[in-house]
Amino acid sequence: MIPVLVFDIETIPDVAGLRALGGLGAEVIDGEVAAQAFSARREKTGSDFLQHHLHRVAAIACVFRDDEGFRVRSLGHVDDGEAKLVQDFFRVIDRYTPQLVSWNGGGFDLPVLHYRSLIHGIVASRYWEQGDEDRDFKWNNYLSRYHSRHLDLMDHLAMYTGRANAPLDDLAKLCGFPGKMGVDGSQVWTLYQSGRLDQIRDYCETDVVNTYLVYCRYQLMRGQLTRAAYDAELALVRSAIEGMEAPHWREYLAAWPRAT
């Protein structure tokens, strides 16, 4: 089978970048730098959601499914810098050329990863391939919106119409899956400031499993999985999670009825 890589990122304000762009000195604490950026953005647009290039990657979680089984984990270690996390992500693509799957990855995760790669000078030649070295990538690559090497499930299910977009949490729960485990993206900066990066990574991992389960339901809907194969895949995911001792996986299983 072609390996499947489902991914999700969590971000915080790029305080160093904001400080440099705003000419702010070290006397302005990080929280105030971010607060000023939020305020300026809110005044301009009505929302404090920063532009993509002003986000810094705090965590990347991946589900990897291949012939050897199902795995889920956060990339790198809690003390690793952003550049290593981003490089690790693209290194997986370089090695396996997987099917990428995301929820709003085309609208958020990948543009952020593009900008952060550019800033850090990260090489990701397989991901950026468009047919120069591999002719197959001329007709199907990771970058073109309607090509299939990257499947943005949110965009695809909404027929590429923003007004039809649905939240992952809603779709996961409507399909009988756990959905978000007490944390959402709006809380990540607060958690980070409190030194709770482990909790951010745990949350990111559960979100990427939600995405994979919705992807399995999508594959059932389009006839790529039989009902028996779909049931077996969900059983595989459940079994893998049952083998993990971390508290967030115990909570996840408790919220996932076996009747699903």
C-alpha positions, 0 to 999 in steps of 0.5 A: 500500500502507499503509505498514508501520512496524516498531519496536523500542526499547532502554532504560536505567535512568532514573537521573534519575528514580530519583535524584529518587524515591529522594532521592539526591544528586549524590554518588551516581554513576549506576551506583550509583543503577541498582545500588540500583534493580536490587537493590531490584527483585530483592529484591522480585520475584526479577528486576532488571527495572525497572518500565516507567516507570523505563526511559529510551529510549536508541535507537529503530530502525524499518523503514519499508516503503511503495511507495517501498521498504524502509528501516531506520535508527535515529531521530535522531542519537547525541547526541539526547536521549530526548525528541527520539527519542520525538517523532520516532517519533510524528511518523512516525505522525502523518504516515503513519498506518502499520501498526505492527508489533512483537515484544512492543511491547504488553507493553514498548515502547509502555507505555515510550513512553507513560510517557516521552511523558507525562514529556516532554509529547510530543504524539502525537494521531494515535497516541492517536486513538480516534474523536473526530476520525476515526470509523474509529479508533473501531473500529480504533486503535493502543491497543485490544489486539485492534485491528489498527493495531498488531500485536504479533506475539509476543502475536498468535502466542501467542494472547494467552497469556503462557505461549506467548510465544516469544523473537524471537531463537529464532523468527527463527533457526528461520525461517532468519533471522540473529537477534541479532548478539552483543548482547541487551537485558541488555547495553544498560546496560553498553554505554551506561555504556561510551559505546557507544551506536552499538553499541546503535543497530546492535543495535536496527536488526538486531533490527527487521529480524528482526522485519520478516522474521518479519512477512513470514513471518507474512503468507505464512502467512496468505495475504496474500503469495504465495510469489513475493511473499514471495520478492521481499520478502526479496530486496528486504530483502537488496538494501537491506542489501547497499547499506549499508556499516556492519559490522553489516550485513556481519555480518547478511548473513553470517549470512543464508543465501541458501537462506532 
